[in-house]
Amino acid sequence: MSAATGYDVEAIRADFPILSTRVGQYPLAYLDSANTSQKPQVVIDAVADHYAHHNANVARAMHKLGLEATQAYEGGRARIARFIGAARPEEVIALSNASEGLNLCAHTLGSRLGPGDEVVISVMEHHSNLVPWQLACQRTGATLRWFDVTDEGRLDLAGAEREGLINEHTKVVSVTLASNVLGTVNPVARIAAMAHAVGAVMVVDASQAVPQMPVDVSALGADLVAFTGHKMVGPTGIGILWGRYDLLAELPPFLGGGEMIEIVKMDHSTYAEPPHRFEAGTPPIAQMVGLAAAADYLDGIGMAAIAAHERDIADYALEGLSGLKGLRILGPTEAVDRTGTISFTIDGVHPHDAMSLMDSRGVAVRGGHHCARPLHERFGIQSSLRASAYLYTTREEIDALIDAVEYARDFFTGRTMTAGAGAGRHH
Ligand SMILES: Cc1ncc(COP(=O)(O)O)c(C=O)c1O
């Protein structure tokens, strides 16, 4: 436990059964939480308890279990609304993941687009906040434009202002709150103000932010915010789209099917009010129960405390990694306005090779383009390694990371670049 902050990372780790996994002689250092987070026992138990004792379909089954399941599902919606500061539960739409939420945005807002209109994204977007807008622009004749990033991995706001990126043609601005590669936290409120000044809708991909820091959608300045359950210690199979209610009420349906309708005739239908208009078919019921348990768990620790812990870990990791020869860190090298996600390359070593070798030493990182190819191209590379921390990450795991990176670098380049390279640290 940190005497200064009271943050007890060992107690938190004890809540996650998977973290005691060993990889051969090595303890697992799970540094792939930006990909998906691990789950605490309370979330696993909540899902199991739902299936064991309360399982039924929602809304349409009026028997005892049907009512229990409906209450659990709608209670989960209200819990998530509270977690993100939504004005009312009806602003919270449950989908299968963040990608579906962003596709919903692109599809429904796309119905308002035409030739001459512009959609603005950024070069640091995950493909989930890029491809749906490409498709919308291809369908409608609108033009896709984007913010560049600076060499330090911050959004190039000055460049955007110089070239009038957001202008009277802009109908939608959609950017990520936190980059899944660079860790950069973007000034979304400022960008939202620019978008609103020209009457554009502001969409935010908060997939890497909601798990890591306090996010209050009412203070963000956004109109629509998407995130995904599995990155915030919740189950896979659920993503959330929050929207300002008056905007949601104006938007057409995305997918058609059961439960999203009001009246159905053979030649036409009318649609339910939000959020049900956007939840066609059986929703992620058990996943919503698990996600509500995840919100309880995270709030029990405190999102501000989690963000502070990540800053501390990011600081420690950035310091350690910056000291390694042959390493290039992508993105901000100071733990300011950034999450604990750090991507880097090792000179002369392919990320996949390094990843495999690090894996054999128990260090789980991701190697590849992390669903952000254009961002890698922007930095003149094809792929990178990514280590991503979360509420359960320890300094010892970062030591293991640094050891494994040195080991991989020296193994693949066939030379020793620093004194003591590969020597085991205290893990
Ligand atoms: C920034 C960002 N946006 C969107 C997504 C997509 O999330 P999902 O795969 O759960 O739809 C991810 C996940 O990797 C992400 O990091």
The ligand as an SDF file (V2000), in Angstrom:
LIG
                    3D

 16 16  0  0  0  0  0  0  0  0999 V2000
   -9.7480    4.0760  -28.8690 C   0  0  0  0  0  0  0  0  0  0  0  0
  -10.5610    2.8560  -29.1850 C   0  0  0  0  0  0  0  0  0  0  0  0
  -11.7060    2.9990  -29.8250 N   0  0  0  0  0  0  0  0  0  0  0  0
  -12.4950    1.9540  -30.1170 C   0  0  0  0  0  0  0  0  0  0  0  0
  -12.1280    0.6760  -29.7550 C   0  0  0  0  0  0  0  0  0  0  0  0
  -13.0250   -0.4570  -30.1350 C   0  0  0  0  0  0  0  0  0  0  0  0
  -13.5020   -1.1450  -29.0260 O   0  0  0  0  0  0  0  0  0  0  0  0
  -14.3150   -2.4870  -29.2850 P   0  0  0  0  0  0  0  0  0  0  0  0
  -13.3770   -3.4180  -29.9980 O   0  0  0  0  0  0  0  0  0  0  0  0
  -14.6860   -2.9820  -27.9450 O   0  0  0  0  0  0  0  0  0  0  0  0
  -15.4630   -2.1200  -30.1420 O   0  0  0  0  0  0  0  0  0  0  0  0
  -10.9230    0.4770  -29.0860 C   0  0  0  0  0  0  0  0  0  0  0  0
  -10.5000   -0.8930  -28.7220 C   0  0  0  0  0  0  0  0  0  0  0  0
   -9.4150   -1.3410  -28.9710 O   0  0  0  0  0  0  0  0  0  0  0  0
  -10.1170    1.5940  -28.7870 C   0  0  0  0  0  0  0  0  0  0  0  0
   -8.9460    1.4570  -28.1620 O   0  0  0  0  0  0  0  0  0  0  0  0
  1  2  1  0
  2  3  1  0
  2 15  2  0
  3  4  2  0
  4  5  1  0
  5  6  1  0
  5 12  2  0
  6  7  1  0
  7  8  1  0
  8  9  2  0
  8 10  1  0
  8 11  1  0
 12 13  1  0
 12 15  1  0
 13 14  2  0
 15 16  1  0
M  END
$$$$
